[in-house]
Amino acid sequence: QVQLVESGGGLVQPGGSLRLSCAASASIFSISVMGWYRQAPGKERELVATMSSRGSTTYTNSVKGRFTISRDNAQNTIYLQMNSLKPEDTAVYYCTAIATPSTYWGRGTLVTVSS
């Protein structure tokens, strides 16, 4: 069982930056994939970014070049650096860990991009 706790959300103006953190209750060294999803009001949850244990990354097209996912195995933490934020990035951001056959989710952190 792995518990995930997100932090770092908040209110930011368009063009601003935020860094989200996701702390795991257990070692993430062997977790094959960790990532971030988001869910905007009235929309389905969508994948934002993933990072494998080997360091390979994927991003949804709308955040490429603006968001960067990283992981610190020693701290059992993953991060999502979000730059050049847009109002359409407003959503609850969820951390996920895929440790086959199980998938774990955090409770989410709200990011609001507004002037």
C-alpha positions as CSV (number, residue, x, y, z in Angstrom):
1,Q,0.0,0.0,0.0
2,V,1.3,3.4,-1.0
3,Q,-0.1,6.7,0.2
4,L,0.4,9.8,-1.9
5,V,0.1,13.3,-0.7
6,E,0.1,16.2,-3.1
7,S,1.0,19.8,-2.2
8,G,1.9,23.1,-3.9
9,G,-1.4,24.0,-5.5
10,G,-2.8,27.5,-5.2
11,L,-3.9,30.6,-7.0
12,V,-1.5,32.0,-9.7
13,Q,-1.8,34.6,-12.4
14,P,-1.7,33.7,-16.1
15,G,2.0,33.4,-17.1
16,G,3.0,32.4,-13.6
17,S,4.6,29.2,-12.2
18,L,3.9,26.6,-9.6
19,R,5.7,23.5,-8.5
20,L,3.6,20.6,-7.3
21,S,5.0,17.9,-5.1
22,C,3.8,14.4,-4.4
23,A,5.2,12.6,-1.4
24,A,4.9,8.8,-1.2
25,S,4.6,6.9,2.0
26,A,6.9,4.2,0.7
27,S,9.9,3.9,-1.5
28,I,9.2,4.8,-5.1
29,F,12.4,3.3,-6.4
30,S,10.7,0.2,-7.8
31,I,7.4,1.9,-8.9
32,S,7.4,1.5,-12.6
33,V,5.5,4.7,-13.5
34,M,4.5,7.8,-11.6
35,G,2.6,10.7,-12.9
36,W,0.1,13.5,-12.8
37,Y,-3.5,13.7,-13.9
38,R,-5.8,16.7,-13.7
39,Q,-9.5,17.2,-13.7
40,A,-11.1,20.5,-14.6
41,P,-14.6,21.4,-13.5
42,G,-17.1,19.6,-15.6
43,K,-14.5,17.6,-17.5
44,E,-13.0,14.2,-17.3
45,R,-9.8,13.4,-15.6
46,E,-6.9,13.6,-18.1
47,L,-3.3,12.5,-18.1
48,V,-0.8,15.4,-17.8
49,A,2.6,13.7,-17.5
50,T,4.3,10.5,-16.5
51,M,7.8,9.4,-15.6
52,S,9.0,5.8,-15.6
53,S,11.5,4.3,-13.2
54,R,14.1,4.6,-16.0
55,G,13.5,8.3,-16.4
56,S,11.5,8.3,-19.6
57,T,8.7,10.9,-19.7
58,T,5.5,11.6,-21.5
59,Y,3.4,14.8,-21.7
60,T,0.0,15.6,-23.0
61,N,0.3,18.0,-26.0
62,S,-1.2,21.0,-24.2
63,V,1.6,21.1,-21.6
64,K,4.6,20.2,-23.7
65,G,7.3,22.8,-23.3
66,R,5.7,24.3,-20.2
67,F,5.5,21.5,-17.7
68,T,8.3,19.3,-16.4
69,I,7.9,16.1,-14.4
70,S,10.7,14.9,-12.2
71,R,11.3,12.4,-9.4
72,D,13.6,12.1,-6.4
73,N,13.8,8.5,-5.4
74,A,15.8,9.4,-2.3
75,Q,13.0,11.6,-1.1
76,N,10.2,9.3,-2.4
77,T,8.8,12.4,-4.1
78,I,7.8,13.4,-7.6
79,Y,7.3,17.0,-8.8
80,L,5.5,18.8,-11.6
81,Q,7.1,22.2,-12.5
82,M,4.4,24.2,-14.3
83,N,5.5,27.3,-16.1
84,S,3.6,29.8,-18.4
85,L,0.4,28.8,-16.7
86,K,-2.9,29.4,-18.6
87,P,-6.4,29.7,-17.3
88,E,-7.2,26.4,-19.0
89,D,-4.7,24.7,-16.7
90,T,-7.1,25.3,-13.8
91,A,-7.9,21.9,-12.3
92,V,-7.4,19.6,-9.4
93,Y,-4.1,17.8,-10.0
94,Y,-3.7,14.2,-8.8
95,C,-0.6,12.2,-8.3
96,T,-0.6,8.6,-9.3
97,A,1.7,5.6,-8.9
98,I,1.5,2.5,-10.9
99,A,3.0,-0.5,-9.1
100,T,1.5,-3.4,-11.1
101,P,-1.0,-4.8,-10.3
102,S,-2.0,-1.8,-8.1
103,T,-2.6,1.8,-9.0
104,Y,-2.5,4.4,-6.2
105,W,-3.9,8.0,-6.2
106,G,-3.5,11.0,-4.1
107,R,-6.4,13.2,-3.0
108,G,-5.4,16.1,-5.3
109,T,-4.3,19.7,-5.0
110,L,-6.2,22.6,-6.6
111,V,-4.5,24.8,-9.1
112,T,-6.3,28.0,-10.1
113,V,-4.9,30.2,-12.9
114,S,-6.7,33.5,-12.8
115,S,-6.1,37.3,-12.9
